[in-house]
Amino acid sequence: MDVISVEGGWPLAGAKERRRLGALLGAWEPDSATGPDNAQGPDSGPVIVDGLVAVGAPDELEFAAKAGRQTWVMVHMPVPESAGTAALAGEARALRAATGVICTSSWAASVLLQRGVVRTHIALPGVEPAAKAAGSTPPHLAVVAALLPNKDQLLAVDALARIQDLPWTASLVGSDQADPGYARAIQDAVLAHGLQERVKLTGELAGEALGAEWDRTDLSLLLSRAEAFGMVVTESLARGIPVIVRKGTGTEEALGLAGLTAADGGPRLPGAALPLPEGGQEGPARLGQALRRWLEDPEVRYGWRAAALEARLCLPDWGTTARGVLALLAERGR
């Protein structure tokens, strides 16, 4: 298996980048004047194109289909409705031209089904095994996501402001460069609520620094307004850290991935999926109540932790995901 990078600001790449992709897919041969120096594509076997690239190159996928190339599209996140009709039309053309569509969550597949993409295959992300988190005293909460409106860190700050009478600390871990204006709004909210000694904006962390942050965490929050899966959820569970997610998003699938069951036969979640309306005070109030209950009720806190530790042992690894995808490609290639 080869991994080939195609430069460009996908899905809005330029003609040169699209031509490079076309050459890699065998859709056309580049000429010496405009083609890249190294346009040699993979062999004639199946190709998986990242969805972000594919939706920006429907022509190239259609040409590849006419050339008889087995080209699959891996959809991590369907094009949002807010992107407009042109972007949605590009997605529709690219997916129609593809040999098959692989979605990384049932949520993504359901969105595409509503758009008329009937046949999709689901390959849930795996997770790397990790050491069990030690936690902290007082309890430490972490929101690991780039500081973006969709990730809704402002909701977390507003909820935390409602439980200042309880002992806790929190970190907002993620890049502040993707939307500097939103990042400033978060910082302003932290200051306005007087939380600067308890809520830290760490910026983007990696390696040992991120590992240390995970190790001190007792509860993880991923409050995205839209999310196809949410690998942060399974990365939390891999460390035995329970998670609060937003109900109605793909993060619910990630939270229940281990398939734990309660005594009554229902699902036993290592955390909670909360209905959190956008705007107004209802969302912060509900999240604040859930956090208060987790902090004040040992039965809730220990129950979530026990479920997370059990889930930690049941999560699929990347090898399982890869074998499933390869089996699918082999079956369709017969």
N, C-alpha and C positions, 0 to 999 in steps of 0.2 A: 504494500500500500504506500502510495506517495502522497505527500501533502504539498500542494502547490499554492503559493500566495499570488494573488492578482491585485496589484496596487490600484488605488483609486478611492475616491470618496463615495463608496457605495452606500445607498443605491443610486446616487446621483453621479456616477462616474462619467468621465469624458469619452469621446470617440476612440481615443487610443487605447484606453483601458478595456473598453468593450471589444475592440478588435483583438486585443491580446486574449481575452476570454474566448472569443470565437475561435481563435487559432488553437487554443488548448482543447477545445471541445471538438475540433475537427470540422467546424462549421465553415471555415474558409482558410485559405493560406495567406499569411501576411506578405505584403510586398516589401522589398528591401528599403524603400523610402520611408515608410511609416511603421512597419512592423517592428517589434522588439527584437533585440539581438538573439534572445533565447526564447523562441516561440514554440519549441518542441513540446508537445503535449504528452500526456500519459499514453500508454498503449491502448489498444482498442477495447479494453475491458470497461466495466461500468464506472461512471464518475458521479460523485456526490457534490453538488454545488450548494454552498451556504445560501440560505434563503435571502439574506440581505443582499447578496450579489445577484441572485437569480431574478428578483423582482425588478431590478434595474436593468436587466438585459433580456427582455422577452424575445427580441429578434434573434439573438444568438441561440437561445434555447430552441426556438422554432427551426432555425437552420440546422442545429445539431440533430433534431428529430428527423428532419428530411434526409440527413446524411446517414441515418440509421444508428446513431450513437445512443447507447443506453445511458441516459442522463437523469439522475435523481435530484430532487431538491429537498434539503433538510430545513424545515421550518421551525425556528426557535420561537418566533413571535410573529403572528400574522400582521400584515399592514394595518395600522389603526384606521378606523373610519375617519378620523380627523385629518388624515393625510390627503384626502380629496379623491375625486373620481379618477383622475389620471393615474395616481399611484395604485389604486385598487384595480384598475383595468390592467395595468402592467403585471400585477400579481396574478390576476386571473389568466392572462395569456401565458405567463411563464409556467404556471402549474398545469395548465392544459397541455402544454408542449412536453412536459416532463414524462419520463418513463414511469415514475412513481413519486409519491410525496411521503416523506418521513417526518412526523411531528414529534417533538420532544415532550409532549404532554397531551393528555386527553382533552384539556381545555383548548389547546391550539387546534386540535382536530375538530372539536365541536364548532369553533368559530368558522373554520373553513367549510364545514358541512353546511352551515347556514348560508354560505356564499356559493354553494353548488358543487364544492369539491367532495364528491361522495366517497371515493376510495383513498384512504390515507392509512399509513402504518405508523404505529406508535413505538418509539424507542426512548424510554425514560432514561434520563441521565444517571450515571453512576456517581459514586462518591469515594474519595480516598479515605481509607481508615485513618483515624486520628486518636491521639491520647485523650483519655477522659479528663474533662475540665475540672479543676480543683474548686473553682468558685471563690467567693470573697465574703468578708464581713466588714461592713454591711453588704447586703446583696448588690450585685452589679448587673446592670442591664446594658445590652449592646444593640445598636442598629447599624448593621453593616450593609451599606449601599451608597452609591454616589449620591451627592446632595442634589436631588432633582425633584421637581414638583410631583412627578409620578410616584416617587418613593415616599412622599408625604412625611418627611421628618418634622414638619411643623405640627402635624397632628400629635406626634410623640411628645414634642416639647410642651404643647398645650395640656396633654394628659398628665405629664410629669408635674406640671405646675399645680395640679389639683391634689397631689399627695406629698406636699412638702413637709407635712407633719410626721412622715414616716422616714426611717433611715434607709437610704439607698444611694448609689452613684450610677452614672450612665455615661456611655461614650457613643458619639455619632461618628462612625468610621467610614470614610469614603471621600472621594475626590471632591474638592470645592471648585474645580475649574470648568466643569461641564456647563454649569449655569451659575456664574458668579453672583448674579443678582439674587437668586434663590438662596445661595449660601449665605449671603449677607443678611437676608431676611431671617434665616434660622438663627444666626448669631445675635441679631437684634432681639429676637423673641426670647432667647436665653437670658440676655441682659435685662429685658423688660420684666421678666418674671423673677429676677434675682437668683437665677440658677447657675451662675457662672462658676461657683465653687463645687457644683455637683454634676454638671453636664459638660463634658469636654468634646470639642470638635477636633478630632485627631488628624484629619486629612486622610489621604489614602495610605494604608499600611500593607506591608507584604513581609514574607519571610518570618524571621524571629519576632519582629515587632507585632505582626498580626497574630502569630501563635501565642504570644504572651497575653494579648488582648482576649483571645478566645479562652485561655486558661483561667482568667479571672472572672469570666462571665457566668452568671447564674440563669439569666433569661435573655433570649434573643427576640427581637421584634423585626418583622418584615411587613410593612403596612402599605405596600404598593397598591395604587388604584387599579392598575392592570399589570398582570404578570402571568406569563405562560406556565411557569413552573416554580422558579425560585430556588436556585441551587444553594443559596445561603441557608435555606431551611434544612436541607440534608447535611450541609457542612456543620450546622449547629448540632443536629441530632447525632452525627458521627462522634461528637465529643460529649454526648449525654446532656446537652443543653436543651431544655424545652423552648418552644417558640410560640409567639402569638402572631397570627397572620390575619389578613383581611378576608372575610368570607366572600365568596363569589368570584375569586380569582384562582389561577392555577396553583397558587401556593397551598391551597387545601389538599390537592393531590400529593404534593411533596410532604405535607405534614402527616398524612395518613399512609405514606408509602410502605411502612413496615407492616401494615395490616393487623395491628394489635386489636384485640377484642376485649370488651368489658365482661363482667360476670353475667350481665343480661343479654349478651350476644351482640350488643351494639359496638360501634367503633370506640376504641380507647385511644384518645389523642394525647400525644406528648406535648400538651400545650392547649391552645384554643384558637378557633377560627371565629372572629367577631364580625358582625355586621356593623360597618363603620361608614355612615353616610358622609359624603363629601360636603364641606362647607358647614357653617353653623356650629353649634356647640354640642350636638348630640353625639358626634363621633368622639371628640375628646372626653366627654362625660362617660361614655361606655368603656372606652379604653382605660380611663382613670379608675373606674370601678373595678375592672378586671385586675388591674395592677394592685389596687388596694387589697383585693381579696387574696391575691397571690402572696402579698407581703405579710398580711395579718393572719391568714389561716394556714397553719402548718400542714394540715391534711391536704390542702390544695397544692401547696408548694412541694411537699414530699411526693405526692401522687404524680404530679407532672414530671418531677425528676426521675422517679422510678420508671415511668413510661418511656422517658427519653433514653434512659440507660438500657432498657429492653429493646427499644427501636434501634439503638446503636449497633446491636448484634444482628439485625435483620435487613440492613440496607443493601441494595445491590451494588456491586463494584463495577468499575468501568469495563472490566473484561466481560462481564455478563452482557452489558449493553453492546459492546463491539461484536460479540459472537452472534447476538440476535440480528444485528444489521447485516453482517456478512452472510448469515444464513438466508436472509431475505433476498439479498442481491444474487446469491447463487441460485435460489429457487426461480427467480424471474429470468435468470440468464440461461436456463435450460431450454 
